[in-house]
């Protein structure tokens, strides 16, 4: 059952990430390696995208809150 639960959690997370706009998806993927399996630091993501590390930090917090809200919504 544990494997089934983990698979379901991954499916839900993928759906939540898909609900983000493109820029948010890119940031989350780069930071946490959801697609590539390679995590990057905020500093590395900021340099890659040409924005400040503090802005990446603020965006990351906002995105994670959005994902939590999405995941806590009742299933329809």
N, C-alpha and C positions, 0 to 999 in steps of 0.2 A: 504494500500500500504506500510505503514511503516514496518509492520511485514514481508512482502515479501522482502523488501529491506534488512532488517536485516538478514533474512534467506540466501539471496544471498551473502551478505558480509561474513557471517560465512562459507558458502560453498567455497568461493574464498580463504578465509584465510586457511581453512583446506587443500585445494589443494596446496597453497603456502608452508605451513608447510611440506606437504608430499614431496615436491621437495627438502627439506633439507636432508643432510646426517643424519645417525642415531644419532650421538653424538649431532649435532645441534638440532635435534628434541627433544632429551631428555632434553637438557638445556632449551629450550624454554618452553617445557611442565612443567618442574619443576618450572621455574621462574613465569610463568603466569597461571599455572593450567588449561591449555587448555583441557586436558582429565580428570584430577582428580577433578578440581574445587578448588584445594588448591594451592594457590600461596606460593612460598618460597622466602626468601631473597637471594641475591647473596652469602652472607656468608654461609647460610645453604646449598645452592647448591654446593658451593666450598667444604665444609666439606664432604658432601655426596659423591662427585666425587673424592675427594682426590687431588684437585688442588687449586691454590690460588684464592682468591676473585678478585684480579686485573685481572687475566687471564679470569675469568668468565665475568668480565665487558667488556674486550676487545672482547671476543667471542660474547657476547650479542649484542654489537654495530655492529659487522660485520654481524651477523645473521639478525638483524633488517634491515640493509641496503639491504641485499639480498632479504628479504621478500618485502620490498618496491619496489625494482626493478622488482621483479616477478609480483607484483600486478599492477604495472604501465605499463606492457607490453601490447600492443594491443591484444585483443582477436583474436584467429585464428579460 
